[in-house]
Amino acid sequence: MPVADAPVEPDGGAHLAGARVLVLGMGIAGLSTVAALSDLGAEAVTVDSNGAADHPSVEGLDLATFDVVMASAAFSPHSDAVVSCLASGLPVWSEMEFAWRVRATDAPWVLVTGTNGKTTTTQMVGAMAAAAGVDVKVCGNMGVSVIDAARERHALLAVEIASLQLHFTHTVSPAAAVCLNVDSDHLDWHGSVEAYRADKARVFRLARVAAVYPAHDAVVERMVEEADVVEGCRAIGVTGGSPTVSQLGVVDGLLVDRAFTPHRRAEALELGAVADLAHLVAGDVPPYLVTNALSAAALARAVDVPPAAVREGLRGFALDQHRTAFVGAVDGVDYVDDSKATNAHAALAAFGGRQSRSVVWIAGGLAKGQDFSALVAGVRDRLKAVVLIGVEAEPLATALAEHAADIPLKRVGPGDTVMREAVAAARGLAQPGDTVLLSPACASMDQFRSYADRGDAFTSEVRALQGG
């Protein structure tokens, strides 16, 4: 049966009843898709090489018998499976597109994307909305199924969405959306920086109330200017300085709103203070955290969260694990877990938040096609030494040789004891007053199950040094 266009009003996916759907990938998105299709009376045929699917590949399948494809982020537009489906004329949906089409209510969605800061900002939106008494569900790219959340009856969905999930997203119409930043990431998936940026820009498509962007970022501002939004949607800037009209910013240490107040031309509405974030980090509050908070506040204000709830949400907020998390001190050396830094931009931000000017840096993993020159050049004055891990060590090693050749470098080869050896090497290189920082700038799946597994391994080794 031909799949009908997405209905203007949510129908819980009733328009998919009787459809035959090819599901690529049997992770969280795939499993949720199969469950939803079963409930809707649609047929799911699954493909994944992990042994948990009906078929290991699309080879041998009669693609003409399918109506639509749900492709998880593990399948890039250049993968054989997706190329074959597109060549057969099949529509391809992301998990976000599928979630929108099976949503049970017209509750507003707010979308958060960016190279870095997505999870923190999305969770901040959730904290602010919850402080206002709103039944909010924080979901998406952090591992919480947006498909399941969309089929439940929440009053608001705060959705973290990655560029990989935006590529095949077509009809999602969020109340508000933000792109926090755009650096080079996932180039192996997208194929080029231009393709990566184009997919990030899709977050603003069909936004209804607010398209939020960092006011200092010309690239993201241009995305907003060129976005195909719903009539009446406003561009809302975020700045670390004093805001102009239609911006949120900072005045004398206060977080203020000159966008969502009827008197925005004459006054700014107080939302909180930079000091409300001080409990999240050691030392001064870094600029990126202020930007995250203001971006979250803009999204929350776009769906009518009151100012007092913004402040209350920030005061009670806790950072996700493995994001510049202080693990402990051993012999006067601080150990910090920033395993969530899976790209160069995130690692650079982690250095900005550390009090110590002398860092022993544990870095490396899957490079994902990144160039690390700007990162190394930006942090070299902070480096005491580097411990390099990961099966793709050469891109980082090359950047270190070019921009920090005088910094001591210790390589740790792959193996089951890689983190034990890395922490031991870092301990040998550090002196009292230094910081050992795990901020890999790379993906984790070369030697660990996830960035969380990598961070847990680091924490475990530090605990062992403490005698725990």
Residue pairs with C-beta under 8 A, 6 or more apart in sequence:
1 18
1 19
1 20
1 67
2 67
3 15
3 16
3 19
3 67
3 68
3 91
4 15
5 171
6 15
6 100
6 101
6 170
6 171
7 15
9 106
10 103
10 104
10 105
10 106
12 40
12 102
12 103
12 104
12 151
13 36
13 40
13 101
13 102
13 103
13 151
14 40
15 101
16 37
16 40
16 42
16 101
16 102
17 40
17 41
17 42
18 41
18 42
19 37
19 42
19 43
19 67
19 68
20 42
20 43
20 45
20 65
20 66
20 67
21 33
21 37
21 42
21 43
21 44
21 45
21 66
21 67
21 68
21 69
21 70
22 45
22 47
22 58
22 61
22 63
22 66
22 68
22 69
22 70
22 85
22 90
23 30
23 33
23 34
23 37
23 44
23 45
23 46
23 47
23 53
23 69
23 70
24 30
24 47
24 48
24 58
24 69
24 70
24 71
24 72
24 74
24 75
24 81
24 82
24 85
25 47
25 48
25 71
25 72
25 73
25 74
25 75
26 34
26 46
26 48
26 50
26 52
26 53
27 72
27 74
28 143
28 145
29 70
29 72
29 73
29 95
29 98
29 145
29 147
30 46
30 48
30 53
30 70
30 72
32 95
32 145
32 147
32 148
33 44
33 70
33 95
33 98
33 147
34 44
34 46
35 148
36 98
36 102
36 147
36 151
37 43
37 44
38 44
40 102
45 54
45 55
45 61
45 66
46 52
46 53
46 54
46 55
47 53
47 54
47 55
47 56
47 57
47 58
47 61
47 81
48 56
48 74
49 56
49 57
55 61
57 80
57 81
58 80
58 81
58 84
58 85
59 80
63 84
63 85
63 88
63 90
64 88
66 90
67 90
68 90
68 91
68 92
68 93
69 82
69 85
69 90
69 91
69 92
69 93
70 92
70 93
70 94
70 95
70 97
70 98
71 81
71 82
71 85
71 92
71 93
71 94
71 168
72 95
73 94
73 95
73 162
73 164
73 165
75 81
75 82
76 82
76 164
76 188
76 189
76 190
77 83
77 86
77 167
77 168
77 190
77 191
78 191
82 92
85 92
86 92
92 168
93 101
93 168
93 169
93 170
94 164
94 165
94 166
94 167
94 168
94 169
95 146
95 147
95 165
96 140
96 146
96 159
96 161
96 165
96 166
96 169
96 172
97 168
97 169
97 170
97 171
97 172
98 147
99 146
99 147
99 149
99 150
100 109
100 150
100 169
100 171
100 172
100 173
101 171
102 147
102 150
102 151
103 150
103 151
104 150
104 151
104 152
104 153
105 153
105 154
107 153
107 154
107 155
107 156
107 157
108 156
108 157
108 174
108 175
108 176
108 303
109 156
109 157
109 158
109 159
109 172
109 174
109 175
110 125
110 156
110 157
110 158
110 159
110 174
110 175
110 176
110 177
110 178
110 299
110 300
110 302
110 303
111 159
111 161
111 172
111 174
111 176
111 177
111 178
111 203
112 118
112 121
112 122
112 125
112 140
112 158
112 159
112 160
112 161
112 177
112 178
112 180
112 295
112 296
112 299
113 160
113 161
113 162
113 163
113 166
113 177
113 178
113 179
113 180
113 200
113 203
114 121
114 178
114 179
114 180
114 181
114 182
114 200
115 180
115 181
115 182
115 183
115 184
115 185
115 343
115 345
115 346
116 180
116 181
116 183
116 288
116 341
116 343
116 345
116 346
116 349
117 180
117 181
117 288
117 291
117 292
117 295
117 349
118 141
118 142
118 160
118 161
118 162
118 180
119 141
119 142
119 160
119 320
119 323
119 340
120 289
120 292
120 319
120 320
120 323
121 178
121 180
121 292
121 295
121 296
121 299
122 138
122 140
122 142
122 158
122 159
122 160
122 296
123 138
123 142
123 158
123 317
123 320
124 292
124 293
124 296
124 297
124 313
124 314
124 317
125 136
125 138
125 158
125 296
125 299
125 300
126 136
126 137
126 138
126 158
127 313
127 314
127 316
127 317
128 296
128 297
128 300
128 305
128 309
128 310
128 312
128 313
128 314
129 136
129 156
129 158
129 300
129 303
129 305
129 309
129 313
130 136
130 313
131 305
131 308
131 309
131 310
131 312
131 313
131 316
132 300
132 305
132 306
132 309
132 313
133 309
134 155
134 156
134 305
135 154
135 155
135 156
136 154
136 155
136 156
136 157
136 158
137 144
137 149
137 152
137 154
137 156
137 157
137 158
138 144
138 158
138 160
139 145
139 146
139 148
139 149
139 157
139 158
139 159
139 160
140 146
140 159
140 160
140 161
140 165
141 160
141 161
141 162
141 165
142 160
142 320
146 157
146 159
149 157
150 157
156 303
158 299
159 174
161 169
161 203
162 186
163 185
163 186
163 190
163 196
163 199
163 200
164 186
164 189
164 199
166 199
166 200
166 202
166 203
167 190
167 199
167 202
169 202
169 205
171 206
172 205
172 206
173 206
173 207
173 208
173 230
174 203
174 206
174 207
174 208
175 207
175 208
175 209
175 210
175 302
175 303
176 207
176 208
176 209
176 210
176 211
176 212
176 298
176 299
176 302
176 303
177 203
177 204
177 207
177 210
177 211
177 212
177 299
178 203
178 211
178 212
178 213
178 238
178 295
178 298
178 299
179 200
179 201
179 203
179 204
179 213
179 220
179 223
180 214
180 291
180 292
180 295
181 214
181 217
181 220
181 345
182 196
182 197
182 200
182 217
182 219
182 220
182 223
183 343
183 344
183 345
184 193
184 196
184 343
184 344
184 369
184 370
184 371
185 196
185 343
185 345
185 368
185 370
186 196
186 368
187 193
187 196
187 368
187 369
187 370
188 368
188 369
190 196
190 199
197 219
197 223
200 223
201 223
201 226
201 227
204 211
204 223
204 224
204 227
204 229
205 227
205 228
205 229
206 228
206 229
206 230
207 227
207 229
207 230
207 233
208 229
208 230
208 232
208 233
209 232
209 233
209 234
209 302
209 303
210 233
210 234
210 235
210 236
210 259
210 298
210 299
210 302
211 224
211 227
211 229
211 233
211 234
211 235
211 236
212 236
212 237
212 238
212 295
212 298
212 299
212 302
213 220
213 221
213 223
213 224
213 235
213 236
213 237
213 238
214 220
214 221
214 237
214 238
214 239
214 291
214 295
215 221
215 237
215 238
215 239
215 243
215 247
215 249
216 239
216 240
221 237
224 235
225 235
234 246
234 259
235 246
236 246
236 247
236 248
236 259
236 298
236 302
237 243
237 244
237 246
237 247
237 248
237 259
238 247
238 248
238 249
238 291
238 294
238 295
238 298
239 247
239 248
239 249
239 250
239 294
240 249
240 250
240 287
240 290
240 291
240 294
241 249
241 250
242 249
242 250
242 251
243 249
243 250
243 251
243 256
243 257
243 258
243 259
243 268
244 258
245 258
245 259
245 264
245 265
246 258
246 259
246 264
247 258
247 259
248 255
248 256
248 257
248 258
248 259
248 271
248 294
248 297
248 298
248 301
249 255
249 256
249 258
249 294
250 256
250 274
250 290
250 294
251 268
253 273
253 274
253 275
254 270
254 271
254 272
254 273
254 274
255 270
255 271
255 272
255 273
255 274
255 276
255 290
255 293
255 294
255 297
255 310
255 314
256 268
256 269
256 270
256 271
257 264
257 268
257 269
257 270
257 271
257 297
257 298
257 301
257 307
258 264
258 267
258 268
258 269
259 298
259 301
260 269
260 298
260 301
260 302
261 267
261 268
261 269
269 307
270 307
271 297
271 301
271 307
271 310
271 311
272 293
272 297
272 310
272 311
272 314
272 315
273 311
274 285
274 290
275 285
276 293
276 311
276 314
276 315
277 285
277 289
277 290
277 293
277 314
277 317
278 285
279 315
280 289
280 317
280 318
280 319
281 289
281 324
281 353
282 326
282 334
282 353
282 354
282 355
283 353
283 354
283 355
284 353
286 349
286 352
286 353
287 352
288 349
288 352
288 353
289 353
293 314
297 310
300 309
300 310
300 313
301 307
301 310
319 325
320 340
321 337
321 452
321 455
322 337
322 338
322 339
322 340
322 451
322 452
322 454
322 455
323 338
323 340
323 341
324 336
324 337
324 338
324 350
324 353
324 354
325 336
325 337
325 338
325 455
326 334
326 335
326 336
327 335
327 336
327 337
327 458
327 459
327 462
327 463
328 334
328 335
328 462
328 463
328 466
329 335
330 427
330 462
330 465
330 466
331 427
331 432
332 431
332 432
332 433
333 427
333 430
333 431
333 432
333 433
333 434
333 435
333 436
334 356
334 434
334 435
334 436
335 423
335 435
335 436
335 438
335 458
335 462
336 350
336 354
336 435
336 436
336 437
336 438
336 439
337 438
337 455
337 458
337 459
338 346
338 347
338 350
338 437
338 438
338 439
339 438
339 439
339 440
339 444
339 451
339 452
339 454
339 455
339 458
340 346
340 451
340 455
341 347
341 349
341 350
341 439
341 440
341 441
342 365
342 440
342 441
342 442
342 443
342 444
342 451
343 368
343 370
343 441
343 442
344 370
344 371
344 372
344 374
344 375
344 441
345 375
346 439
346 441
347 363
347 375
347 379
347 439
347 440
347 441
348 374
348 375
348 378
348 379
350 437
350 439
351 359
351 378
351 379
351 382
351 437
351 439
354 382
354 435
354 437
355 435
356 433
356 434
356 435
357 381
357 382
358 382
358 384
358 431
358 433
358 434
358 435
359 379
359 382
359 383
359 384
359 434
359 435
359 436
359 437
360 383
360 384
360 385
360 386
360 387
360 426
360 429
360 430
360 434
360 435
360 436
360 437
361 379
361 383
361 385
361 386
361 387
361 437
361 439
362 386
362 387
362 389
362 422
362 423
362 426
362 436
362 437
362 438
362 439
362 440
362 458
363 386
363 387
363 388
363 389
363 390
363 396
363 439
363 440
363 441
363 442
364 388
364 389
364 390
364 392
364 393
364 396
364 440
364 441
364 442
365 389
365 390
365 391
365 392
365 440
365 441
365 442
365 443
365 444
365 445
365 446
365 447
365 454
366 390
366 391
366 392
366 442
366 443
366 444
366 445
366 446
367 390
367 392
367 395
367 396
367 442
368 442
368 443
370 395
370 441
370 442
371 395
371 399
372 395
372 396
372 398
372 399
372 441
373 399
373 402
373 403
375 399
375 441
376 396
376 399
376 400
376 402
376 403
376 404
377 403
380 403
380 404
380 407
383 404
383 407
384 407
384 408
384 429
384 430
384 431
384 434
385 407
385 408
385 409
385 410
385 426
385 429
385 430
386 400
386 404
386 407
386 408
386 409
386 410
387 410
387 411
387 412
387 422
387 425
387 426
387 429
388 396
388 397
388 400
388 409
388 410
388 411
388 412
389 412
389 414
389 418
389 419
389 422
389 440
389 447
390 396
390 414
390 440
390 442
390 446
390 447
391 414
391 446
391 447
392 442
392 446
393 411
396 441
396 442
397 409
397 411
400 407
400 409
408 429
410 425
410 429
412 418
412 421
412 422
412 425
414 446
414 447
415 421
418 447
419 454
419 457
419 458
419 460
419 461
420 461
422 458
422 461
423 436
423 458
423 461
423 462
423 465
424 461
426 436
427 436
427 465
430 436
438 454
438 455
438 458
440 454
443 451
444 450
444 451
444 453
444 454
447 454
448 454
448 457
